[in-house]
Amino acid sequence: MRKTKQITADFPSVAQTAANRKAFDIKVLDLRGACSYADYFVITSATSVTHAKAIADAVYGTHYNQYSSMEGYDHGQWIIIDHGDVVTHIFLEETRTFYNLEKLWSHVPSVEWDAGADEKALHFSPPQHSQAL
């Protein structure tokens, strides 16, 4: 059985914080039952290293707690912020395309999320199964 740290940040709030800093192509993956270290991934894109760092500063600063950690900030191509059960990935577009986390985790449902949406309006989509691996 998975030992849960504590729900330290909620994904709609994390995604909204990123959106407020002009992150784009925001995707939320529901990892519950498929991953032992997180319940949700919030995956975003940034236009530049400076933009990625601005998004990371906002997300980390707004949702900081005793469990928070951040990796990749110095390089800025892929910044990972762990808030416990929610992990945020901030990518430059070309890095996101190269690693393609959405394809890697295509067996988990995604959450249809729109900036400013009421949390009650969130919809879970079934996994996107790819024919060719």
PyRosetta script that sets phi, psi and omega in degrees:
from pyrosetta import init, pose_from_sequence

init()
pose = pose_from_sequence("MRKTKQITADFPSVAQTAANRKAFDIKVLDLRGACSYADYFVITSATSVTHAKAIADAVYGTHYNQYSSMEGYDHGQWIIIDHGDVVTHIFLEETRTFYNLEKLWSHVPSVEWDAGADEKALHFSPPQHSQAL")
pose.set_psi(1, 142.1)
pose.set_omega(1, -177.9)
pose.set_phi(2, -73.1)
pose.set_psi(2, 133.1)
pose.set_omega(2, 172.8)
pose.set_phi(3, -89.3)
pose.set_psi(3, 114.3)
pose.set_omega(3, -179.6)
pose.set_phi(4, -87.4)
pose.set_psi(4, 130.8)
pose.set_omega(4, 177.8)
pose.set_phi(5, -62.4)
pose.set_psi(5, -62.9)
pose.set_omega(5, -178.3)
pose.set_phi(6, 167.5)
pose.set_psi(6, 144.2)
pose.set_omega(6, 175.2)
pose.set_phi(7, -74.6)
pose.set_psi(7, 110.0)
pose.set_omega(7, -170.6)
pose.set_phi(8, -106.1)
pose.set_psi(8, -14.4)
pose.set_omega(8, 176.9)
pose.set_phi(9, -156.2)
pose.set_psi(9, 144.5)
pose.set_omega(9, 177.7)
pose.set_phi(10, -100.1)
pose.set_psi(10, 141.4)
pose.set_omega(10, -172.8)
pose.set_phi(11, -62.9)
pose.set_psi(11, -35.0)
pose.set_omega(11, 178.3)
pose.set_phi(12, -62.9)
pose.set_psi(12, -37.3)
pose.set_omega(12, 179.6)
pose.set_phi(13, -69.1)
pose.set_psi(13, -40.8)
pose.set_omega(13, 177.8)
pose.set_phi(14, -64.0)
pose.set_psi(14, -46.7)
pose.set_omega(14, -179.9)
pose.set_phi(15, -62.8)
pose.set_psi(15, -39.6)
pose.set_omega(15, 179.3)
pose.set_phi(16, -66.4)
pose.set_psi(16, -39.5)
pose.set_omega(16, 177.0)
pose.set_phi(17, -60.6)
pose.set_psi(17, -43.5)
pose.set_omega(17, 177.6)
pose.set_phi(18, -63.5)
pose.set_psi(18, -43.8)
pose.set_omega(18, 179.3)
pose.set_phi(19, -61.8)
pose.set_psi(19, -37.1)
pose.set_omega(19, 178.8)
pose.set_phi(20, -63.0)
pose.set_psi(20, -23.0)
pose.set_omega(20, 177.6)
pose.set_phi(21, -100.2)
pose.set_psi(21, 19.2)
pose.set_omega(21, 175.0)
pose.set_phi(22, 69.3)
pose.set_psi(22, 24.9)
pose.set_omega(22, 169.8)
pose.set_phi(23, -63.6)
pose.set_psi(23, 151.0)
pose.set_omega(23, -179.5)
pose.set_phi(24, -134.0)
pose.set_psi(24, 168.9)
pose.set_omega(24, -176.7)
pose.set_phi(25, 51.7)
pose.set_psi(25, 51.1)
pose.set_omega(25, -178.0)
pose.set_phi(26, -79.0)
pose.set_psi(26, 125.5)
pose.set_omega(26, 177.7)
pose.set_phi(27, -125.1)
pose.set_psi(27, 142.6)
pose.set_omega(27, 175.8)
pose.set_phi(28, -121.0)
pose.set_psi(28, 126.0)
pose.set_omega(28, 177.8)
pose.set_phi(29, -108.1)
pose.set_psi(29, 134.9)
pose.set_omega(29, 179.7)
pose.set_phi(30, -93.3)
pose.set_psi(30, 102.9)
pose.set_omega(30, -175.6)
pose.set_phi(31, -94.2)
pose.set_psi(31, 0.4)
pose.set_omega(31, -177.1)
pose.set_phi(32, -56.3)
pose.set_psi(32, 127.5)
pose.set_omega(32, -179.5)
pose.set_phi(33, 86.5)
pose.set_psi(33, -10.3)
pose.set_omega(33, -178.3)
pose.set_phi(34, -116.8)
pose.set_psi(34, -7.8)
pose.set_omega(34, -173.4)
pose.set_phi(35, -145.2)
pose.set_psi(35, 139.9)
pose.set_omega(35, -176.8)
pose.set_phi(36, -90.3)
pose.set_psi(36, -13.0)
pose.set_omega(36, -173.7)
pose.set_phi(37, -113.7)
pose.set_psi(37, -4.6)
pose.set_omega(37, 179.5)
pose.set_phi(38, -156.2)
pose.set_psi(38, 154.1)
pose.set_omega(38, 174.0)
pose.set_phi(39, -97.7)
pose.set_psi(39, -31.2)
pose.set_omega(39, -178.3)
pose.set_phi(40, -140.2)
pose.set_psi(40, 144.4)
pose.set_omega(40, 165.3)
pose.set_phi(41, -108.2)
pose.set_psi(41, 132.1)
pose.set_omega(41, 167.8)
pose.set_phi(42, -107.9)
pose.set_psi(42, 116.5)
pose.set_omega(42, -175.9)
pose.set_phi(43, -112.9)
pose.set_psi(43, 126.1)
pose.set_omega(43, -177.9)
pose.set_phi(44, -133.1)
pose.set_psi(44, 164.9)
pose.set_omega(44, 174.8)
pose.set_phi(45, -120.0)
pose.set_psi(45, 153.4)
pose.set_omega(45, 177.9)
pose.set_phi(46, -132.0)
pose.set_psi(46, 158.6)
pose.set_omega(46, -175.9)
pose.set_phi(47, -86.9)
pose.set_psi(47, -20.3)
pose.set_omega(47, -176.6)
pose.set_phi(48, -157.7)
pose.set_psi(48, 169.7)
pose.set_omega(48, 176.4)
pose.set_phi(49, -60.8)
pose.set_psi(49, -42.7)
pose.set_omega(49, 179.1)
pose.set_phi(50, -61.2)
pose.set_psi(50, -42.3)
pose.set_omega(50, 178.1)
pose.set_phi(51, -64.6)
pose.set_psi(51, -44.4)
pose.set_omega(51, 178.9)
pose.set_phi(52, -59.2)
pose.set_psi(52, -41.8)
pose.set_omega(52, 179.7)
pose.set_phi(53, -67.6)
pose.set_psi(53, -36.2)
pose.set_omega(53, 177.5)
pose.set_phi(54, -64.9)
pose.set_psi(54, -41.8)
pose.set_omega(54, 176.8)
pose.set_phi(55, -63.0)
pose.set_psi(55, -46.9)
pose.set_omega(55, -179.2)
pose.set_phi(56, -60.9)
pose.set_psi(56, -43.9)
pose.set_omega(56, 178.6)
pose.set_phi(57, -58.6)
pose.set_psi(57, -42.7)
pose.set_omega(57, -179.3)
pose.set_phi(58, -67.3)
pose.set_psi(58, -47.9)
pose.set_omega(58, -178.1)
pose.set_phi(59, -65.1)
pose.set_psi(59, -48.2)
pose.set_omega(59, -178.7)
pose.set_phi(60, -63.9)
pose.set_psi(60, -45.7)
pose.set_omega(60, -178.1)
pose.set_phi(61, -66.4)
pose.set_psi(61, -39.7)
pose.set_omega(61, -178.0)
pose.set_phi(62, -73.0)
pose.set_psi(62, -34.2)
pose.set_omega(62, -173.1)
pose.set_phi(63, -114.0)
pose.set_psi(63, 19.0)
pose.set_omega(63, -179.0)
pose.set_phi(64, -61.7)
pose.set_psi(64, 139.9)
pose.set_omega(64, 173.8)
pose.set_phi(65, -156.2)
pose.set_psi(65, -178.5)
pose.set_omega(65, -175.5)
pose.set_phi(66, -63.3)
pose.set_psi(66, -18.1)
pose.set_omega(66, -179.4)
pose.set_phi(67, -95.4)
pose.set_psi(67, -8.5)
pose.set_omega(67, -173.2)
pose.set_phi(68, -67.5)
pose.set_psi(68, 141.0)
pose.set_omega(68, 171.9)
pose.set_phi(69, -150.0)
pose.set_psi(69, 156.6)
pose.set_omega(69, -178.5)
pose.set_phi(70, -139.6)
pose.set_psi(70, 138.5)
pose.set_omega(70, 177.4)
pose.set_phi(71, -129.8)
pose.set_psi(71, 150.3)
pose.set_omega(71, 173.9)
pose.set_phi(72, 87.4)
pose.set_psi(72, 2.9)
pose.set_omega(72, -175.8)
pose.set_phi(73, -63.1)
pose.set_psi(73, -42.0)
pose.set_omega(73, -176.4)
pose.set_phi(74, -62.1)
pose.set_psi(74, -41.3)
pose.set_omega(74, -178.8)
pose.set_phi(75, -80.4)
pose.set_psi(75, -42.7)
pose.set_omega(75, 173.7)
pose.set_phi(76, 81.4)
pose.set_psi(76, -1.0)
pose.set_omega(76, 179.4)
pose.set_phi(77, -76.2)
pose.set_psi(77, -36.8)
pose.set_omega(77, 179.7)
pose.set_phi(78, -147.5)
pose.set_psi(78, 108.9)
pose.set_omega(78, -179.6)
pose.set_phi(79, -107.5)
pose.set_psi(79, 129.2)
pose.set_omega(79, 179.9)
pose.set_phi(80, -114.5)
pose.set_psi(80, 127.8)
pose.set_omega(80, 177.3)
pose.set_phi(81, -120.6)
pose.set_psi(81, 122.1)
pose.set_omega(81, -179.8)
pose.set_phi(82, -106.4)
pose.set_psi(82, 118.3)
pose.set_omega(82, 177.4)
pose.set_phi(83, -112.1)
pose.set_psi(83, 23.6)
pose.set_omega(83, -177.7)
pose.set_phi(84, 105.5)
pose.set_psi(84, -104.7)
pose.set_omega(84, -177.6)
pose.set_phi(85, -86.3)
pose.set_psi(85, -8.8)
pose.set_omega(85, 176.7)
pose.set_phi(86, -117.3)
pose.set_psi(86, 125.3)
pose.set_omega(86, 177.2)
pose.set_phi(87, -116.9)
pose.set_psi(87, 126.8)
pose.set_omega(87, -179.5)
pose.set_phi(88, -103.7)
pose.set_psi(88, 132.8)
pose.set_omega(88, 176.5)
pose.set_phi(89, -114.9)
pose.set_psi(89, 120.0)
pose.set_omega(89, 178.3)
pose.set_phi(90, -113.6)
pose.set_psi(90, 115.8)
pose.set_omega(90, -174.2)
pose.set_phi(91, -115.7)
pose.set_psi(91, 150.8)
pose.set_omega(91, 157.7)
pose.set_phi(92, -76.4)
pose.set_psi(92, 151.6)
pose.set_omega(92, -173.0)
pose.set_phi(93, -54.7)
pose.set_psi(93, -46.6)
pose.set_omega(93, -176.8)
pose.set_phi(94, -67.9)
pose.set_psi(94, -32.7)
pose.set_omega(94, 177.5)
pose.set_phi(95, -70.5)
pose.set_psi(95, -41.2)
pose.set_omega(95, 178.2)
pose.set_phi(96, -62.1)
pose.set_psi(96, -42.7)
pose.set_omega(96, 178.7)
pose.set_phi(97, -62.9)
pose.set_psi(97, -41.8)
pose.set_omega(97, -178.5)
pose.set_phi(98, -64.1)
pose.set_psi(98, -48.3)
pose.set_omega(98, -176.8)
pose.set_phi(99, -82.1)
pose.set_psi(99, -28.7)
pose.set_omega(99, 173.0)
pose.set_phi(100, 45.8)
pose.set_psi(100, 58.7)
pose.set_omega(100, 179.8)
pose.set_phi(101, -58.8)
pose.set_psi(101, -32.9)
pose.set_omega(101, 179.8)
pose.set_phi(102, -61.0)
pose.set_psi(102, -38.1)
pose.set_omega(102, 177.9)
pose.set_phi(103, -73.0)
pose.set_psi(103, -41.8)
pose.set_omega(103, 179.2)
pose.set_phi(104, -58.6)
pose.set_psi(104, -38.8)
pose.set_omega(104, -178.9)
pose.set_phi(105, -103.9)
pose.set_psi(105, 28.2)
pose.set_omega(105, -176.4)
pose.set_phi(106, -66.6)
pose.set_psi(106, -12.7)
pose.set_omega(106, 179.8)
pose.set_phi(107, -83.7)
pose.set_psi(107, -3.2)
pose.set_omega(107, 178.5)
pose.set_phi(108, -107.1)
pose.set_psi(108, 153.6)
pose.set_omega(108, 178.8)
pose.set_phi(109, -70.0)
pose.set_psi(109, 150.5)
pose.set_omega(109, 172.7)
pose.set_phi(110, -103.0)
pose.set_psi(110, 161.4)
pose.set_omega(110, 178.9)
pose.set_phi(111, -109.7)
pose.set_psi(111, 123.5)
pose.set_omega(111, 176.0)
pose.set_phi(112, -73.8)
pose.set_psi(112, 115.0)
pose.set_omega(112, -175.2)
pose.set_phi(113, -129.7)
pose.set_psi(113, 134.9)
pose.set_omega(113, 175.2)
pose.set_phi(114, -127.9)
pose.set_psi(114, 140.6)
pose.set_omega(114, 178.9)
pose.set_phi(115, -54.2)
pose.set_psi(115, 131.5)
pose.set_omega(115, 178.0)
pose.set_phi(116, 82.5)
pose.set_psi(116, 0.1)
pose.set_omega(116, -178.9)
pose.set_phi(117, -71.2)
pose.set_psi(117, 144.4)
pose.set_omega(117, 173.8)
pose.set_phi(118, -67.8)
pose.set_psi(118, 136.5)
pose.set_omega(118, -178.2)
pose.set_phi(119, -55.2)
pose.set_psi(119, -32.5)
pose.set_omega(119, -179.7)
pose.set_phi(120, -69.3)
pose.set_psi(120, -17.2)
pose.set_omega(120, -178.6)
pose.set_phi(121, -90.5)
pose.set_psi(121, 2.2)
pose.set_omega(121, -179.7)
pose.set_phi(122, -70.6)
pose.set_psi(122, 140.6)
pose.set_omega(122, -179.4)
pose.set_phi(123, -124.7)
pose.set_psi(123, 137.4)
pose.set_omega(123, 177.9)
pose.set_phi(124, -94.7)
pose.set_psi(124, 130.7)
pose.set_omega(124, 179.0)
pose.set_phi(125, -103.1)
pose.set_psi(125, 145.7)
pose.set_omega(125, 178.1)
pose.set_phi(126, -65.1)
pose.set_psi(126, 161.4)
pose.set_omega(126, 178.3)
pose.set_phi(127, -58.7)
pose.set_psi(127, 148.3)
pose.set_omega(127, 176.2)
pose.set_phi(128, -94.8)
pose.set_psi(128, 106.5)
pose.set_omega(128, -178.9)
pose.set_phi(129, -87.8)
pose.set_psi(129, 129.4)
pose.set_omega(129, 179.3)
pose.set_phi(130, -96.8)
pose.set_psi(130, 137.8)
pose.set_omega(130, 178.6)
pose.set_phi(131, -71.8)
pose.set_psi(131, -41.1)
pose.set_omega(131, -177.8)
pose.set_phi(132, -104.9)
pose.set_psi(132, 134.6)
pose.set_omega(132, 178.1)
pose.set_phi(133, -103.7)
pose.dump_pdb("model.pdb")
